Amino acid sequence: MELNHKRIYCLSIHKIIFLFLVVTSLAIGCKVSYSFSGASISPMIRSLSVQYFQNRAALVQPGLDQKFTDALTDKCKSQTNLEIVSNLGDVNFEGEITEYRTAPLTVAADAYAAMNRFTVTVRVKYTNSVDTDLSFDQTFSRYEDYDSNLNLSDVEQDLVEKIVEMIIEDIFNKAFVNW
């Protein structure tokens, strides 16, 4: 009788170990890469490239082109584990800054603008060579309003930083966060 209990006990342990190995094998075999940013990137994608974004807006802000290119590269470095390459990667970003402007938003009773709207627009071509259905060519635009009593030059740096950050977030989400 005692021998029979030992045999059942050994069979149960073997079944548990076998089941554990099967579940572990399945979990390893079905891999999709996720990150804390919410990005879901195919494990077949290993490299990323960001081409220089030319500033083709009617009003050109010196340095905005480099700031934008660097910000997109930095976002991809910090939120993915992809290798950043200078030639074309498995995924590639390219495009241009197409608009950089300020315009009156609301007019006060004295016929002067009470608020101004500062807008930056960027055209982005994203190419995913692994899954071409995820590629896109799209325009992203963001704005910030500011008091018309202020000179644009006084608030421009802060506005540019906020807007570039928002546009970069929109681009990153469109490319990698497939909700």
C-alpha positions as CSV (number, residue, x, y, z in Angstrom):
1,M,0.0,0.0,0.0
2,E,2.8,2.4,0.9
3,L,4.6,1.7,-2.4
4,N,1.4,2.6,-4.3
5,H,1.3,6.1,-2.7
6,K,4.9,6.8,-3.6
7,R,4.2,5.8,-7.2
8,I,1.2,8.2,-7.4
9,Y,3.2,10.9,-5.7
10,C,6.0,10.5,-8.3
11,L,3.6,10.5,-11.2
12,S,1.9,13.7,-9.9
13,I,5.3,15.5,-9.6
14,H,6.2,14.4,-13.2
15,K,2.9,15.6,-14.5
16,I,3.4,19.0,-12.8
17,I,6.9,19.4,-14.2
18,F,5.8,18.3,-17.7
19,L,2.9,20.8,-17.6
20,F,5.2,23.6,-16.4
21,L,7.7,22.9,-19.3
22,V,4.8,22.9,-21.8
23,V,3.4,26.2,-20.6
24,T,6.9,27.8,-20.5
25,S,7.7,26.6,-24.0
26,L,4.4,28.1,-25.3
27,A,5.0,31.4,-23.6
28,I,8.5,31.7,-25.0
29,G,7.4,30.7,-28.5
30,C,4.7,33.4,-28.8
31,K,6.6,36.6,-28.3
32,V,5.5,40.1,-29.0
33,S,7.6,42.9,-27.7
34,Y,5.9,45.3,-25.3
35,S,7.3,48.3,-23.4
36,F,6.1,50.5,-20.5
37,S,5.4,53.2,-23.1
38,G,2.5,51.1,-24.5
39,A,4.5,50.4,-27.7
40,S,4.0,47.0,-29.4
41,I,6.7,46.3,-31.8
42,S,7.2,43.2,-33.8
43,P,10.3,41.3,-32.7
44,M,11.2,41.2,-36.4
45,I,11.9,44.9,-36.3
46,R,15.4,45.4,-35.0
47,S,16.5,48.8,-36.3
48,L,15.1,52.3,-36.7
49,S,16.2,55.4,-38.6
50,V,15.3,59.0,-38.4
51,Q,16.2,61.2,-41.4
52,Y,16.8,64.9,-41.0
53,F,13.6,66.9,-41.0
54,Q,14.0,69.9,-43.2
55,N,12.3,73.2,-42.2
56,R,10.2,74.2,-45.2
57,A,7.8,76.6,-43.4
58,A,7.3,80.1,-44.7
59,L,8.7,81.4,-41.4
60,V,11.9,79.5,-40.6
61,Q,13.0,79.2,-36.9
62,P,16.7,78.5,-36.9
63,G,17.5,75.2,-35.2
64,L,13.9,73.9,-35.1
65,D,14.8,71.3,-37.8
66,Q,17.6,69.8,-35.7
67,K,15.6,70.1,-32.5
68,F,12.7,68.2,-34.0
69,T,14.9,65.5,-35.5
70,D,16.8,65.0,-32.3
71,A,13.6,64.9,-30.2
72,L,12.1,62.2,-32.4
73,T,15.3,60.2,-32.2
74,D,15.5,60.6,-28.4
75,K,11.9,59.5,-28.0
76,C,12.5,56.4,-30.0
77,K,15.7,55.6,-28.1
78,S,14.1,56.0,-24.7
79,Q,10.8,54.2,-25.5
80,T,12.1,51.2,-27.6
81,N,14.9,48.8,-27.6
82,L,15.5,49.3,-31.4
83,E,19.0,50.0,-32.7
84,I,19.2,53.5,-34.2
85,V,21.0,53.4,-37.5
86,S,22.0,56.2,-39.9
87,N,21.1,54.4,-43.1
88,L,17.5,53.0,-43.6
89,G,16.3,50.9,-40.7
90,D,13.5,48.3,-40.5
91,V,11.4,51.3,-39.7
92,N,12.2,54.8,-41.0
93,F,10.9,58.3,-40.2
94,E,11.4,61.2,-42.7
95,G,9.6,64.4,-43.4
96,E,9.6,68.1,-43.2
97,I,8.3,71.0,-41.0
98,T,5.7,72.6,-43.2
99,E,4.2,75.3,-41.0
100,Y,5.5,77.6,-38.2
101,R,3.2,80.5,-37.6
102,T,1.3,82.7,-35.2
103,A,-2.1,84.3,-35.8
104,P,-4.7,86.2,-33.9
105,L,-7.2,83.9,-32.2
106,T,-9.8,86.1,-30.6
107,V,-10.5,89.8,-30.9
108,A,-11.3,91.9,-27.9
109,A,-13.9,94.7,-27.8
110,D,-11.2,97.3,-28.7
111,A,-10.6,95.4,-32.0
112,Y,-7.2,94.1,-30.9
113,A,-6.3,90.4,-30.6
114,A,-6.8,89.2,-27.1
115,M,-5.1,85.8,-27.7
116,N,-2.7,84.5,-30.4
117,R,-2.4,81.0,-31.6
118,F,1.1,79.6,-32.3
119,T,1.1,76.5,-34.6
120,V,3.7,74.1,-35.8
121,T,2.9,71.5,-38.5
122,V,5.1,68.6,-39.6
123,R,4.6,66.1,-42.5
124,V,5.9,62.6,-41.6
125,K,6.5,59.7,-43.8
126,Y,6.8,56.5,-41.7
127,T,8.0,53.4,-43.5
128,N,7.7,50.0,-41.8
129,S,9.5,47.5,-44.1
130,V,8.4,44.5,-42.0
131,D,4.7,45.3,-42.1
132,T,3.9,47.8,-44.8
133,D,0.3,48.1,-43.7
134,L,1.6,50.1,-40.7
135,S,3.4,52.6,-42.9
136,F,1.9,56.1,-43.2
137,D,2.4,59.6,-44.7
138,Q,0.6,62.0,-42.5
139,T,0.6,65.6,-41.3
140,F,0.7,66.3,-37.6
141,S,-0.1,69.7,-36.2
142,R,-0.3,71.2,-32.7
143,Y,-0.8,74.6,-31.3
144,E,-0.6,76.7,-28.1
145,D,-2.4,79.9,-27.4
146,Y,-0.7,82.8,-25.7
147,D,-1.7,86.3,-24.5
148,S,-1.4,88.9,-27.3
149,N,0.1,91.3,-24.8
150,L,3.2,89.2,-24.9
151,N,5.7,89.2,-27.7
152,L,6.1,85.9,-29.5
153,S,9.9,86.1,-28.9
154,D,9.2,86.2,-25.1
155,V,7.2,82.9,-25.1
156,E,8.4,81.2,-28.3
157,Q,11.0,78.9,-26.7
158,D,8.5,77.5,-24.2
159,L,5.8,77.2,-26.8
160,V,8.1,75.4,-29.3
161,E,9.2,72.9,-26.6
162,K,5.6,72.0,-25.7
163,I,4.4,71.7,-29.3
164,V,7.4,69.6,-30.4
165,E,6.9,67.3,-27.5
166,M,3.2,66.9,-28.3
167,I,3.8,66.3,-32.0
168,I,6.6,63.7,-31.2
169,E,4.2,61.9,-28.9
170,D,1.5,61.8,-31.6
171,I,4.0,60.5,-34.2
172,F,5.4,57.8,-31.8
173,N,1.9,56.7,-30.9
174,K,0.8,56.5,-34.5
175,A,3.9,54.4,-35.4
176,F,4.2,52.1,-32.4
177,V,1.1,52.1,-30.1
178,N,-1.5,50.0,-31.9
179,W,-4.5,50.2,-29.7
